[in-house]
Amino acid sequence: MPLPLTLLEILQKTTDFLSAKGVESARLNAELLIGHALGLKRMQLYLQFERTLTETELEKVRPLVKRRSLREPLQYILGDTEWAGLRLKVDRRALIPRHETELLIELIVERLPVPPRRILDLGTGTGAIALALASRYENAEVTAVDVSDDALALAGENAGALALDSRVSFVRSSWFDALDSTVPYDLIVSNPPYLTDAETAAAEPEVRVHEPTSALTAADAGMADLRTIVGGAPLFLKAGGILALETGVDHHARLAELLTESGFERIESRKDLTDRDRFMFASRSSP
C-alpha cells in the first residue's frame, strides 16, 4: 500500500498536473482549490504542509482539480470572487467580473463631484457594477438591466447577500427597451458585449468554452451593442449627466463619432492598466 501523501506533496502534484493542462498560475490555482476543498485559507495550508491527507479529504480535492484541468474558470469552481471590495457569487449564469473593470468604477467616481441620485447599469450580469456604485453612493437609486433572466437572478442573489437589494432594482430589458425615459438618470454605465467573433474564438478555453458567449460577443465588429447604447442614451440621461462605457480597444475613433452625432460633449477616451484604449466617457450638455 502506498504511503499517505502530505499536503505539500499533493500541492506539488496538483501544480504539475494543472501546469501540464495549460493552466496559468498553476501553483496559485492548486493552493486555492485545495484550500477550498479542505476549508483552509492559504496561510493555513502553509502551516500544515507536513500533514498527511486522508482518502476522504482527497475525494474532496480531486473533482475540483479535474474541473480546473478542463479549463473551467477558477471563480466558477470556487463559487465567488472578490471585486471592487465586494464578495460576489459567480457561476455560469453570467460573465465573471474582470478586475480590469474595477478601474471603470474608479474613473466614474473621479468624474462625479456631486453624488448621483439615479444610476443605470446596462447589461448588469452578476450585478458587479451596479452593486459597487450602490455601495459607494448610499443615497443613489440604482437600476440594473439585463436581458438574461439567469443573470438577473444571480445579480439579485448578490444584492441580497450584500444587503443592497432595497436600493438596487433589477429590470429585464434589452438595453433601454423596458425603461421609462420620463425620469432620466445622472449616470448611465455599461460594460456591454464588445468582442468580435474572431476575438472570442481566439480567447482562452476558460472564456471561449465556459462563459456565456452572449455576454462577450457583439455583431458589427463588436460595435452593435455599443451603437445601440450610444443611440439610446440621450433620451434617458439628464442634462449634464455622464455616459461611461467599457469598450473594445479598436472602437474609440468610431465611438467618438457616434457620441458626437448623438449630441454628447466632453468626449474622453481612457486607457486600461495595459495602456490600451478601453473606457469612454461623454456628457450631455447642461441646460
Rosetta blueprint (number, residue, H / E / L):
1 M L
2 P L
3 L L
4 P L
5 L L
6 T E
7 L H
8 L H
9 E H
10 I H
11 L H
12 Q H
13 K H
14 T H
15 T H
16 D H
17 F H
18 L H
19 S H
20 A H
21 K L
22 G L
23 V L
24 E L
25 S L
26 A H
27 R H
28 L H
29 N H
30 A H
31 E H
32 L H
33 L H
34 I H
35 G H
36 H H
37 A H
38 L H
39 G L
40 L L
41 K L
42 R H
43 M H
44 Q H
45 L H
46 Y H
47 L L
48 Q L
49 F L
50 E L
51 R L
52 T E
53 L L
54 T L
55 E H
56 T H
57 E H
58 L H
59 E H
60 K H
61 V H
62 R H
63 P H
64 L H
65 V H
66 K H
67 R H
68 R H
69 S H
70 L L
71 R L
72 E L
73 P L
74 L H
75 Q H
76 Y H
77 I H
78 L H
79 G L
80 D E
81 T E
82 E E
83 W E
84 A L
85 G L
86 L E
87 R E
88 L E
89 K E
90 V L
91 D L
92 R L
93 R L
94 A L
95 L L
96 I L
97 P L
98 R L
99 H H
100 E H
101 T H
102 E H
103 L H
104 L H
105 I H
106 E H
107 L H
108 I H
109 V H
110 E H
111 R L
112 L L
113 P L
114 V L
115 P L
116 P L
117 R L
118 R E
119 I E
120 L E
121 D E
122 L E
123 G L
124 T L
125 G L
126 T L
127 G L
128 A H
129 I H
130 A H
131 L H
132 A H
133 L H
134 A H
135 S H
136 R H
137 Y L
138 E L
139 N L
140 A L
141 E E
142 V E
143 T E
144 A E
145 V E
146 D E
147 V L
148 S L
149 D H
150 D H
151 A H
152 L H
153 A H
154 L H
155 A H
156 G H
157 E H
158 N H
159 A H
160 G H
161 A H
162 L L
163 A L
164 L L
165 D L
166 S L
167 R L
168 V E
169 S E
170 F E
171 V E
172 R E
173 S L
174 S L
175 W L
176 F L
177 D L
178 A L
179 L L
180 D L
181 S L
182 T L
183 V L
184 P L
185 Y E
186 D E
187 L E
188 I E
189 V E
190 S E
191 N L
192 P L
193 P L
194 Y L
195 L E
196 T L
197 D H
198 A H
199 E H
200 T H
201 A H
202 A L
203 A L
204 E L
205 P H
206 E H
207 V H
208 R H
209 V L
210 H L
211 E L
212 P L
213 T H
214 S H
215 A H
216 L L
217 T E
218 A L
219 A H
220 D H
221 A H
222 G H
223 M L
224 A H
225 D H
226 L H
227 R H
228 T H
229 I H
230 V H
231 G H
232 G H
233 A H
234 P H
235 L H
236 F H
237 L E
238 K E
239 A E
240 G E
241 G E
242 I E
243 L E
244 A E
245 L E
246 E E
247 T L
248 G L
249 V L
250 D L
251 H L
252 H H
253 A H
254 R H
255 L H
256 A H
257 E H
258 L H
259 L H
260 T H
261 E H
262 S L
263 G L
264 F E
265 E E
266 R E
267 I E
268 E E
269 S E
270 R E
271 K E
272 D L
273 L L
274 T L
275 D L
276 R L
277 D E
278 R E
279 F E
280 M E
281 F E
282 A E
283 S E
284 R E
285 S L
286 S L
287 P L
